[in-house]
Amino acid sequence: MDLNAVRTLVAAADAGQFQDAAVALSITQQGVSKRIAALEKDLEVRLFTRTARGAQLTIDGQAFLPHARELLRVADRADASVRPGRRALRIDVHSRRTAPAVLLQDFHGTYPRIELDVVTLDADVHAATTAVEAGTVDATFHAVTVAARHLPTAIRTARVIDEHHELLVGPRHALADATAVTPAQLAEHRIWMPGMAPGTEWADYYDELAAAFGLTIDLVGPVFGNEALLAEIADSAELATLAGERTRYLWPDSYDLRRIPVRGPAPIYPMSLIWRDDNPHPALRTLRDHLDARRMSILDEDEQVWLPTWGSELGGLPE
């Protein structure tokens, strides 16, 4: 497949205009059209349709776009792999909304010269660890639920995130005006977390949390995305959900949603950085040191916390 044509498709999709894509690529608009036409001929589908607003992807074009982006990422990684000092540090986060992504953004702000390639493999800890072992990514963030002796020989882990919980409720919920809530108080209310996949490390965590405090965690219901979840909670006097304190959510002001800290004890979701011990990337050590420093700086040793059993096996809180 002609990577120049693939790059042109991505540029045109991002710009929404063949003319703007031509400027970005430093070629003529006719050159953009020829490359797109050649790619359409190669794939035997139409990728763009011309409208008064510019160039819009067809359904086939939309389906191809993420693969096109991945093709370019692979090509860039192949190029950088033989150019010393040029390869970006490739880090997997399960979601770009949660604490690992927030901390990576902080790391980038502290070390802007270190190039990062942040990806979302959408994998559980086992699949993500396999990706690290294979060299697909340099590191990943996950809750490690097994002892080190059960991990692949080359894999190393370090607990770098202790994520507190917040209760997310609408303005009519019984706890909406609370400044903090305890796990015992939550036992009287329905915690709605639809779509949580069984067998994942986060499902294991919430199973243990529910058993420890007698919580009712409701997984029933179709998954329409976070926006729909927030709208349902905002409109309900009964629904609530749990979110990490550093998880980023956006909603209209009219929702008047409340984020209430869970304390006394504070449930902690422990996450580790996972990497290969023979990974030579110079930025990996910098990232590890940065995460260690951040964790120590926010640690409250006097706080009463609750950890899952496997969290305690990972060393608990530092002495």
Secondary structure, 3 states (H helix, E strand, C coil): CCHHHHHHHHHHHHHCCHHHHHHHHCCCHHHHHHHHHHHHHHHCCCCEEEECCEEEECHHHHHHHHHHHHHHHHHHHHHHCCCCCCCCEEEECCCCCCHHHHHHHHHHHHCCCCCEEEECCCCCHHHHHHHHHHCCCCEEEECCCCCHHHCCCCEEEEEEEEEEEEEEECCCCCCCCCCCECHHHHCCCEEECCCCCCCCHHHHHHHHHHHHHCCEEECCCCCCCHHHHHHHHHCCCCCEEEEECCCCCCCCHHHCCEEEEECCCEEEEEEEEEEECCCCCHHHHHHHHHHHHHHHHHCCCCCCEECCHHHHHCCCCCC
